Amino acid sequence: GSIPESALVSKAAFDAYAKSGDTKHLFYYTVEPLNPSMRPGKQNPPVSLHGLVADYDVKGGKHITADEVRSIMKSLPAHLLPTFVHATFSGGARCVWLFERPVACEIDTVRAAFLDMAAKRLTLQNLLPGWDKPAFHAYQTTYDVGTRVWSRMGGPLPSGLLEQWLIEACAHIKPGSFKTSGIEIPMTAVADKVQEQFPGRW
């Protein structure tokens, strides 16, 4: 819905409007949690990523200019351009990359490694001033759709590329650095069962 003028007076006024129970506005995130009908959080962890959001906010009352946003097209090859870019209430900018297909991200360590790899490949640190790295990694971050029109810049990131980033990210994870839930079955027990059912096939 349209934002009332009273909510546009200041950031504090807008935040109060955003948190009101009867507000009709669009907020988004790019993770799909275990229960997709509820917001992601500690009790509703993410299972897949459908995109990336890089939030940029310059301190000291400065705004990110239209020229700076256009410079993204010179900084990245066409297949890595954000799907959309939009202005934020405080004069910053937000780049949104949609995925051709979702990426599995149930394991925190794998998700963090993938996000680090994506940030490196997309040069997020240098793309625009004021990148909010903690927000990029915080899956529960909910973003406001902004007060201005979104600009289409590129297409969704190709699945093959995302799978390559995921493989490269996982290769940098140290063995034993994360735990999985469930029953652990010794490999010797698996080998014995295979020998029993399929002799000589191991």
Backbone as CSV, one residue per row, in Angstrom:
resi,resn,N_x,N_y,N_z,CA_x,CA_y,CA_z,C_x,C_y,C_z
1,GLY,0.815,-1.184,0.000,0.000,0.000,0.000,0.864,1.255,0.000
2,SER,0.239,2.428,-0.169,0.975,3.685,-0.182,1.405,4.045,1.232
3,ILE,2.558,4.690,1.347,3.103,5.074,2.638,2.541,6.434,3.015
4,PRO,1.989,6.589,4.209,1.437,7.889,4.608,2.535,8.935,4.755
5,GLU,2.203,10.184,4.495,3.180,11.273,4.580,3.814,11.361,5.970
6,SER,3.023,11.070,7.005,3.535,11.148,8.376,4.679,10.170,8.623
7,ALA,4.705,9.068,7.868,5.760,8.068,8.037,7.041,8.461,7.313
8,LEU,6.959,9.442,6.423,8.115,9.849,5.632,8.862,11.041,6.233
9,VAL,8.417,11.511,7.384,9.024,12.682,8.019,10.449,12.387,8.479
10,SER,10.667,11.194,9.029,11.994,10.829,9.540,12.142,9.318,9.540
11,LYS,13.381,8.851,9.751,13.635,7.413,9.826,12.904,6.813,11.024
12,ALA,12.887,7.531,12.140,12.191,7.048,13.336,10.694,6.893,13.076
13,ALA,10.109,7.859,12.363,8.682,7.792,12.035,8.400,6.614,11.112
14,PHE,9.295,6.400,10.155,9.106,5.282,9.228,9.240,3.945,9.958
15,ASP,10.224,3.841,10.869,10.399,2.609,11.638,9.167,2.306,12.479
16,ALA,8.573,3.345,13.073,7.359,3.169,13.873,6.212,2.685,12.985
17,TYR,6.111,3.249,11.788,5.086,2.836,10.820,5.306,1.376,10.422
18,ALA,6.568,1.008,10.184,6.889,-0.348,9.740,6.542,-1.391,10.803
19,LYS,6.669,-1.017,12.079,6.442,-1.966,13.169,4.991,-2.001,13.642
20,SER,4.164,-1.141,13.110,2.761,-1.109,13.511,2.022,-2.346,13.008
21,GLY,1.154,-2.896,13.847,0.436,-4.123,13.503,-0.516,-3.983,12.333
22,ASP,-0.992,-2.777,12.058,-1.961,-2.599,10.970,-1.334,-2.027,9.694
23,THR,0.007,-1.998,9.634,0.698,-1.471,8.455,0.501,-2.388,7.250
24,LYS,0.195,-1.791,6.118,0.083,-2.517,4.853,1.254,-2.078,3.972
25,HIS,2.289,-2.876,3.953,3.506,-2.524,3.224,4.229,-3.815,2.887
26,LEU,5.213,-3.732,2.003,5.933,-4.938,1.596,7.313,-4.986,2.232
27,PHE,7.591,-6.088,2.913,8.911,-6.381,3.450,9.321,-7.741,2.887
28,TYR,10.601,-7.943,2.698,11.022,-9.182,2.044,12.322,-9.717,2.622
29,TYR,12.572,-10.982,2.372,13.844,-11.641,2.654,14.008,-12.710,1.585
30,THR,15.221,-13.233,1.445,15.487,-14.147,0.324,15.701,-15.593,0.759
31,VAL,15.470,-15.886,2.055,15.581,-17.273,2.498,14.187,-17.893,2.579
32,GLU,14.133,-19.196,2.359,12.897,-19.944,2.602,13.115,-20.734,3.890
33,PRO,12.366,-20.406,4.948,12.572,-21.112,6.209,11.856,-22.456,6.241
34,LEU,12.122,-23.201,7.302,11.523,-24.527,7.472,10.004,-24.464,7.366
35,ASN,9.407,-23.484,8.015,7.973,-23.233,7.879,7.811,-21.961,7.046
36,PRO,7.545,-22.091,5.753,7.507,-20.917,4.876,6.368,-19.941,5.159
37,SER,5.409,-20.329,5.983,4.302,-19.425,6.296,4.635,-18.491,7.463
38,MET,5.831,-18.660,8.052,6.263,-17.806,9.149,7.612,-17.170,8.816
39,ARG,7.927,-16.062,9.486,9.206,-15.389,9.258,10.350,-16.261,9.728
40,PRO,11.522,-16.156,9.088,12.671,-16.932,9.542,13.197,-16.418,10.877
41,GLY,13.759,-17.311,11.660,14.331,-16.972,12.958,14.928,-18.202,13.593
42,LYS,15.347,-18.095,14.843,15.991,-19.226,15.518,15.091,-20.451,15.580
43,GLN,13.788,-20.226,15.765,12.845,-21.340,15.820,12.339,-21.743,14.435
44,ASN,12.742,-21.012,13.418,12.313,-21.304,12.044,13.490,-21.070,11.099
45,PRO,14.485,-21.979,11.149,15.733,-21.774,10.407,15.552,-21.911,8.899
46,PRO,16.484,-21.344,8.130,16.389,-21.411,6.664,16.753,-22.791,6.125
47,VAL,16.109,-23.156,5.027,16.451,-24.403,4.343,16.967,-24.143,2.928
48,SER,16.628,-22.981,2.372,17.141,-22.660,1.037,17.223,-21.152,0.833
49,LEU,18.121,-20.774,-0.060,18.302,-19.373,-0.443,17.723,-19.174,-1.830
50,HIS,16.932,-18.125,-1.996,16.349,-17.817,-3.301,16.996,-16.586,-3.925
51,GLY,17.926,-15.981,-3.212,18.591,-14.794,-3.720,19.538,-14.211,-2.693
52,LEU,20.111,-13.079,-3.024,21.040,-12.358,-2.160,20.618,-10.899,-2.085
53,VAL,20.856,-10.280,-0.941,20.584,-8.855,-0.781,21.819,-8.188,-0.205
54,ALA,22.341,-7.194,-0.908,23.464,-6.401,-0.415,22.944,-5.002,-0.110
55,ASP,23.044,-4.620,1.155,22.523,-3.339,1.625,23.676,-2.349,1.759
56,TYR,23.522,-1.166,1.194,24.558,-0.131,1.230,23.983,1.133,1.849
57,ASP,24.689,1.662,2.829,24.203,2.850,3.519,25.390,3.718,3.919
58,VAL,25.479,4.909,3.374,26.589,5.819,3.652,26.259,6.646,4.890
59,LYS,27.204,6.735,5.794,26.997,7.481,7.040,27.168,8.982,6.812
60,GLY,26.785,9.751,7.817,26.991,11.199,7.776,26.020,11.951,6.895
61,GLY,24.852,11.372,6.647,23.841,12.081,5.859,24.066,12.053,4.360
62,LYS,25.100,11.358,3.899,25.355,11.275,2.459,24.423,10.249,1.818
63,HIS,24.157,10.443,0.529,23.312,9.532,-0.220,24.123,8.866,-1.322
64,ILE,23.721,7.655,-1.675,24.324,6.986,-2.839,23.653,7.562,-4.077
65,THR,24.469,8.029,-4.990,23.947,8.732,-6.167,23.545,7.775,-7.279
66,ALA,22.757,8.296,-8.219,22.353,7.506,-9.389,23.571,7.119,-10.214
67,ASP,24.575,7.995,-10.273,25.804,7.682,-11.018,26.546,6.515,-10.375
68,GLU,26.565,6.484,-9.050,27.224,5.371,-8.354,26.499,4.062,-8.635
69,VAL,25.186,4.109,-8.664,24.406,2.907,-8.968,24.682,2.454,-10.397
70,ARG,24.734,3.408,-11.340,25.011,3.050,-12.737,26.414,2.464,-12.900
71,SER,27.343,2.835,-12.010,28.717,2.331,-12.109,28.792,0.821,-11.889
72,ILE,27.755,0.248,-11.272,27.716,-1.210,-11.077,27.823,-1.925,-12.415
73,MET,27.226,-1.324,-13.462,27.219,-1.958,-14.784,28.613,-2.023,-15.390
74,LYS,29.523,-1.166,-14.916,30.911,-1.214,-15.383,31.764,-2.110,-14.492
75,SER,31.306,-2.324,-13.261,32.078,-3.095,-12.293,31.884,-4.601,-12.434
76,LEU,30.728,-5.018,-12.942,30.418,-6.441,-13.024,30.097,-6.858,-14.458
77,PRO,30.453,-8.089,-14.835,30.017,-8.590,-16.141,28.503,-8.773,-16.146
78,ALA,27.923,-8.830,-17.319,26.462,-8.846,-17.461,25.799,-9.968,-16.671
79,HIS,26.410,-11.168,-16.640,25.757,-12.301,-15.974,25.802,-12.205,-14.443
80,LEU,26.567,-11.236,-13.902,26.648,-11.059,-12.449,25.923,-9.807,-11.952
81,LEU,25.324,-9.064,-12.848,24.618,-7.838,-12.445,23.448,-8.159,-11.519
82,PRO,23.168,-7.271,-10.546,21.989,-7.486,-9.691,20.727,-7.565,-10.543
83,THR,19.791,-8.381,-10.107,18.518,-8.458,-10.816,17.776,-7.129,-10.677
84,PHE,17.806,-6.574,-9.465,17.163,-5.285,-9.183,18.045,-4.441,-8.265
85,VAL,17.885,-3.127,-8.372,18.494,-2.187,-7.430,17.402,-1.207,-7.027
86,HIS,17.339,-0.899,-5.730,16.361,0.106,-5.312,16.939,0.977,-4.214
87,ALA,16.415,2.187,-4.111,16.859,3.131,-3.089,16.221,2.780,-1.754
88,THR,16.929,3.108,-0.665,16.386,2.886,0.671,15.913,4.218,1.252
89,PHE,15.177,4.144,2.340,14.615,5.340,2.956,15.702,6.337,3.355
90,SER,16.839,5.811,3.833,17.897,6.683,4.352,18.864,7.178,3.272
91,GLY,18.546,6.933,2.007,19.401,7.419,0.930,20.460,6.435,0.489
92,GLY,20.379,5.224,1.006,21.298,4.175,0.579,20.745,3.448,-0.640
93,ALA,21.321,2.295,-0.916,20.868,1.490,-2.052,20.896,0.022,-1.661
94,ARG,20.058,-0.735,-2.307,19.994,-2.160,-2.030,20.024,-2.910,-3.351
95,CYS,20.983,-3.838,-3.464,21.102,-4.674,-4.658,20.515,-6.050,-4.347
96,VAL,19.674,-6.532,-5.242,19.005,-7.818,-5.041,19.325,-8.728,-6.219
97,TRP,19.920,-9.884,-5.913,20.179,-10.904,-6.924,19.202,-12.043,-6.696
98,LEU,18.371,-12.349,-7.678,17.508,-13.525,-7.605,18.243,-14.710,-8.206
99,PHE,17.904,-15.911,-7.758,18.536,-17.134,-8.251,17.636,-17.810,-9.279
100,GLU,18.258,-18.413,-10.271,17.507,-19.207,-11.245,16.818,-20.385,-10.548
101,ARG,17.543,-21.010,-9.600,16.990,-22.073,-8.755,17.514,-21.882,-7.339
102,PRO,16.748,-22.260,-6.320,17.204,-22.083,-4.937,18.462,-22.895,-4.634
103,VAL,19.203,-22.446,-3.636,20.414,-23.123,-3.164,20.142,-23.628,-1.749
104,ALA,20.434,-24.906,-1.488,20.237,-25.479,-0.152,21.161,-24.793,0.848
105,CYS,20.622,-24.498,2.032,21.443,-23.790,3.026,21.071,-24.162,4.451
106,GLU,20.732,-25.444,4.693,20.311,-25.853,6.033,21.443,-25.753,7.061
107,ILE,22.669,-26.037,6.642,23.793,-26.080,7.578,24.440,-24.699,7.655
108,ASP,24.492,-24.141,8.864,24.986,-22.771,9.063,26.374,-22.558,8.466
109,THR,27.279,-23.510,8.689,28.658,-23.367,8.214,28.714,-23.318,6.690
110,VAL,27.916,-24.149,6.051,27.873,-24.176,4.580,27.271,-22.879,4.047
111,ARG,26.195,-22.417,4.693,25.562,-21.165,4.255,26.531,-19.991,4.378
112,ALA,27.242,-19.913,5.503,28.198,-18.824,5.706,29.319,-18.871,4.667
113,ALA,29.806,-20.077,4.374,30.878,-20.217,3.377,30.384,-19.821,1.992
114,PHE,29.144,-20.214,1.661,28.574,-19.856,0.368,28.406,-18.342,0.247
115,LEU,27.914,-17.708,1.311,27.725,-16.256,1.281,29.061,-15.529,1.155
116,ASP,30.084,-16.036,1.826,31.423,-15.445,1.684,31.917,-15.553,0.242
117,MET,31.685,-16.718,-0.365,32.111,-16.921,-1.749,31.330,-16.002,-2.693
118,ALA,30.029,-15.885,-2.498,29.206,-15.013,-3.330,29.650,-13.558,-3.198
119,ALA,29.934,-13.128,-1.956,30.382,-11.751,-1.722,31.694,-11.479,-2.441
120,LYS,32.569,-12.470,-2.451,33.862,-12.331,-3.133,33.672,-12.247,-4.644
121,ARG,32.860,-13.142,-5.194,32.654,-13.182,-6.648,31.902,-11.947,-7.160
122,LEU,31.040,-11.400,-6.327,30.261,-10.217,-6.728,30.925,-8.911,-6.303
123,THR,32.096,-9.016,-5.693,32.877,-7.858,-5.213,32.009,-6.880,-4.417
124,LEU,31.216,-7.415,-3.497,30.264,-6.591,-2.750,30.936,-5.496,-1.938
125,GLN,32.145,-5.772,-1.439,32.862,-4.798,-0.618,33.125,-3.503,-1.380
126,ASN,33.338,-3.615,-2.697,33.728,-2.452,-3.502,32.658,-1.978,-4.481
127,LEU,31.540,-2.656,-4.504,30.522,-2.341,-5.511,29.934,-0.945,-5.306
128,LEU,29.602,-0.630,-4.065,29.088,0.687,-3.672,29.634,0.983,-2.277
129,PRO,29.619,2.220,-1.841,30.100,2.523,-0.492,29.120,2.086,0.595
130,GLY,29.676,1.649,1.742,28.850,1.375,2.918,28.161,0.030,2.948
131,TRP,28.825,-1.037,2.453,28.204,-2.364,2.455,27.994,-2.855,3.885
132,ASP,26.809,-3.355,4.182,26.470,-3.893,5.501,26.686,-5.404,5.478
133,LYS,27.919,-5.819,5.797,28.258,-7.246,5.757,27.489,-8.061,6.793
134,PRO,27.347,-7.594,8.050,26.577,-8.384,9.020,25.138,-8.667,8.567
135,ALA,24.482,-7.679,7.962,23.117,-7.893,7.477,23.088,-8.916,6.353
136,PHE,24.131,-8.927,5.511,24.231,-9.872,4.398,24.238,-11.310,4.919
137,HIS,24.889,-11.522,6.061,25.005,-12.865,6.632,23.850,-13.229,7.560
138,ALA,23.068,-12.251,8.010,21.982,-12.512,8.964,20.718,-12.924,8.209
139,TYR,20.436,-14.227,8.183,19.324,-14.727,7.375,17.972,-14.178,7.827
140,GLN,17.866,-13.773,9.101,16.581,-13.284,9.598,16.328,-11.813,9.281
141,THR,17.308,-11.153,8.627,17.122,-9.746,8.265,15.936,-9.594,7.310
142,THR,15.017,-8.712,7.674,13.858,-8.424,6.830,14.050,-7.039,6.218
143,TYR,13.930,-6.951,4.916,14.177,-5.689,4.214,12.871,-5.020,3.807
144,ASP,12.908,-3.708,3.852,11.779,-2.901,3.401,11.896,-2.706,1.895
145,VAL,10.783,-2.741,1.203,10.794,-2.635,-0.249,11.249,-1.265,-0.736
146,GLY,11.327,-0.305,0.183,11.788,1.026,-0.192,10.645,1.960,-0.533
147,THR,10.993,3.197,-0.754,9.974,4.212,-1.033,10.000,4.656,-2.493
148,ARG,10.900,4.052,-3.282,11.010,4.447,-4.686,10.910,3.230,-5.597
149,VAL,10.849,3.491,-6.882,10.695,2.425,-7.874,11.969,1.586,-7.953
150,TRP,11.787,0.270,-8.097,12.920,-0.627,-8.302,13.380,-0.527,-9.757
151,SER,14.685,-0.657,-9.970,15.246,-0.647,-11.325,15.763,-2.035,-11.668
152,ARG,15.334,-2.543,-12.830,15.813,-3.842,-13.300,17.189,-3.635,-13.928
153,MET,18.157,-4.465,-13.529,19.506,-4.308,-14.053,19.980,-5.549,-14.796
154,GLY,19.737,-6.735,-14.253,20.199,-7.972,-14.891,19.178,-9.076,-14.730
155,GLY,19.602,-10.288,-15.068,18.731,-11.449,-14.918,19.073,-12.210,-13.649
156,PRO,18.397,-13.325,-13.397,18.733,-14.136,-12.223,20.103,-14.788,-12.391
157,LEU,20.766,-15.072,-11.276,22.064,-15.740,-11.336,21.855,-17.187,-11.785
158,PRO,22.631,-17.642,-12.780,22.447,-19.000,-13.322,22.738,-20.090,-12.290
159,SER,21.965,-21.165,-12.354,22.105,-22.272,-11.402,23.493,-22.896,-11.439
160,GLY,24.037,-23.072,-12.640,25.363,-23.678,-12.761,26.425,-22.870,-12.036
161,LEU,26.322,-21.566,-12.118,27.274,-20.682,-11.449,27.130,-20.786,-9.930
162,LEU,25.905,-20.807,-9.446,25.652,-20.919,-8.008,26.159,-22.249,-7.464
163,GLU,25.976,-23.319,-8.238,26.472,-24.633,-7.817,27.998,-24.630,-7.756
164,GLN,28.629,-23.955,-8.706,30.092,-23.840,-8.700,30.567,-23.098,-7.455
165,TRP,29.901,-22.002,-7.118,30.265,-21.243,-5.909,30.092,-22.103,-4.665
166,LEU,29.016,-22.896,-4.616,28.752,-23.738,-3.458,29.840,-24.804,-3.310
167,ILE,30.242,-25.407,-4.426,31.308,-26.418,-4.393,32.618,-25.791,-3.932
168,GLU,32.950,-24.631,-4.486,34.186,-23.947,-4.105,34.153,-23.551,-2.628
169,ALA,32.995,-23.095,-2.161,32.860,-22.697,-0.759,33.049,-23.886,0.167
170,CYS,32.433,-25.015,-0.184,32.532,-26.210,0.658,33.952,-26.763,0.697
171,ALA,34.700,-26.551,-0.371,36.085,-27.040,-0.412,36.955,-26.326,0.616
172,HIS,36.542,-25.144,1.062,37.316,-24.385,2.038,36.889,-24.664,3.482
173,ILE,35.853,-25.473,3.653,35.390,-25.798,5.010,36.258,-26.914,5.576
174,LYS,36.768,-26.702,6.771,37.610,-27.705,7.414,36.762,-28.885,7.874
175,PRO,37.228,-30.123,7.617,36.483,-31.308,8.082,36.276,-31.247,9.593
176,GLY,35.084,-31.611,10.024,34.774,-31.608,11.447,34.414,-30.253,12.010
177,SER,34.286,-29.236,11.141,33.979,-27.886,11.629,32.491,-27.671,11.878
178,PHE,31.674,-28.638,11.500,30.250,-28.533,11.802,29.689,-29.911,12.112
179,LYS,28.597,-29.903,12.855,27.954,-31.149,13.245,26.608,-31.262,12.548
180,THR,26.264,-32.477,12.205,24.947,-32.728,11.626,24.128,-33.522,12.630
181,SER,22.827,-33.432,12.527,21.964,-34.175,13.437,21.660,-35.543,12.848
182,GLY,21.253,-36.460,13.707,20.891,-37.790,13.243,21.836,-38.852,13.773
183,ILE,21.582,-40.078,13.371,22.362,-41.223,13.845,23.621,-41.377,12.997
184,GLU,24.753,-41.591,13.657,26.008,-41.829,12.940,26.178,-43.332,12.736
185,ILE,26.390,-43.736,11.489,26.582,-45.154,11.158,28.022,-45.331,10.700
186,PRO,28.802,-46.171,11.381,30.201,-46.389,10.986,30.288,-46.940,9.560
187,MET,31.301,-46.497,8.824,31.470,-46.941,7.447,31.678,-48.448,7.370
188,THR,32.293,-49.041,8.397,32.505,-50.496,8.400,31.170,-51.238,8.417
189,ALA,30.183,-50.688,9.150,28.861,-51.314,9.190,28.179,-51.226,7.827
190,VAL,28.383,-50.092,7.141,27.834,-49.924,5.794,28.475,-50.934,4.847
191,ALA,29.800,-51.084,4.952,30.531,-52.024,4.088,30.061,-53.455,4.311
192,ASP,29.847,-53.832,5.578,29.377,-55.184,5.892,28.004,-55.441,5.284
193,LYS,27.122,-54.434,5.376,25.764,-54.592,4.835,25.799,-54.703,3.310
194,VAL,26.647,-53.900,2.671,26.776,-53.978,1.208,27.290,-55.354,0.804
195,GLN,28.282,-55.882,1.543,28.844,-57.201,1.235,27.783,-58.288,1.388
196,GLU,26.927,-58.112,2.412,25.874,-59.098,2.663,24.839,-59.115,1.539
197,GLN,24.433,-57.936,1.089,23.387,-57.874,0.073,23.919,-57.950,-1.353
198,PHE,25.131,-57.414,-1.554,25.720,-57.376,-2.908,27.166,-57.864,-2.822
199,PRO,27.377,-59.172,-2.675,28.742,-59.721,-2.492,29.706,-59.260,-3.585
200,GLY,30.872,-58.760,-3.135,31.924,-58.384,-4.076,31.702,-57.077,-4.810
201,ARG,30.647,-56.347,-4.465,30.343,-55.109,-5.184,30.964,-53.883,-4.547
202,TRP,31.482,-53.996,-3.312,32.015,-52.827,-2.603,33.216,-52.290,-3.358
